[in-house]
Amino acid sequence: MARRFTGRRIVVASHNAGKVAEIADLLAPYEIPAVSAGTLGLPEPEETGATFEENAAIKALASASAAGEAALSDDSGLAVAALGGEPGIHSARWGGPRRNFTLAMRRVEDALPPDAARDAAFVCALALAWPDGHVDTFEGRVEGRLVWPPRGTRGFGYDPIFVPEGGRLTFGEMEPGAKHAISHRADAFGKLAAACLAGAP
């Protein structure tokens, strides 16, 4: 059974400024302050899981243990149908050692066969962990298609090449509020909030 959060703040177990900002925005309506693992100087653990949920749990548990308070972690990525679900959990690694997403987007485009379907999905797993080792995980997903060349400078990661199902704008072109309302992260967060956060519907 999922545990209800009763702490004064949540550690966001990420050094990715874009992810930290999105998660802080999602927590704001619940009046839960967020502090990043980077701000606290916490190390990034090696992501050895085989799924998004396993990697999210690894990161959340590491930060919760190091900080001595509840930690929330995201593991997310782009799953391209024609590439067998890749880059998937390796989405950041497709950008090389510096996590260059301009390079990563180019690699995805180059890997697609010329006449391949461009169906893709963003997948997000959120894990909320406590210092005693308890962890709850939730997964969200948004379907869409890939476009080329990249469009828009908002968002981060693969956002400029992803158009959500039924839309015209890429995540990189959308206003942040519009993206948050339909994103994979928002989907996962809605499930987490309903199970773990006070005041959730």
Salt bridges, closest charged atoms under 4 A:
GLU22 OE2 - LYS179 NZ 2.67
GLU22 OE1 - ARG185 NH1 2.53
ASP25 OD2 - HIS180 NE2 3.49
GLU47 OE2 - LYS59 NZ 3.53
GLU69 OE2 - ARG9 NH2 2.87
ASP74 OD1 - LYS19 NZ 2.77
ASP74 OD2 - ARG185 NE 2.56
ASP75 OD1 - LYS59 NZ 2.96
GLU109 OE1 - ARG118 NH2 2.65
ASP110 OD1 - ARG106 NH2 2.89
ASP132 OD2 - ARG3 NH2 3.03
ASP136 OD2 - HIS134 NE2 3.06
GLU143 OE2 - ARG141 NE 2.65
ASP159 OD2 - LYS179 NZ 2.56
GLU173 OE1 - ARG151 NH2 3.22
GLU175 OE2 - ARG154 NH2 3.23
ASP187 OD2 - LYS191 NZ 3.94
